[in-house]
Structure formats: structure tokens, C-alpha cells
Amino acid sequence: MHVETQVTPAPEEKRETLYRYLLVKNAELRELHLAIGPEDGIYLMAQIPILEVTTERLDEVVGATLTYVEEIYPTAMTMGWRRSIA
């Protein structure tokens, strides 16, 4: 089963700085990984073998997704959209 959620849209500035941050962060993640989508947005993704799909497993993945988005989003937005936010 494929699980995917967008963390941020495509960055408007400081792409290299943001991508470096995301690569370092990617090494710390469990269950999910960060990826750049076709429109350059930042996504969290996971693959769960269909035989491992249970209510408990889905709860773990959803919980990890929420935790990682809350952790990554503020820093990523500050790096990639500083002028738009100000």
C-alpha cells in the first residue's frame, strides 16, 4: 500500500539549503521518507506490504506522518518561502 502526503509546495527560494536540510532529516526518519514530487513539492511517503496492513500499522504510519510534518514544516517553510511569509 502506498501512503503519501504533501509537506510543502515547491520552494520559491533557497532550494539548495532546503534540500540539504531535508536530506539530513531523511536519514532520521523511520517508516517514511521524504521525496520531491513531479511538481517539485515535498512529500512524505511510505510503502507498506499489503499483508502488513492492519489497524495498528496504519495508526503507526498516520501518527508518524503527523509527527514528521509538524517537525519539518515550520523549518522548511522558513527556508523555502521566507519572503512570502514575511
Secondary structure, DSSP 4 states (H G I P E B T S, - for coil): -EEEEEEE---SS-HHHHHHHHHHHHHH-SS-EEEE-TTS-EEEEEE--GGG--HHHHHHHHHHHHHHHHHHHHHHHHHH-HHHH-
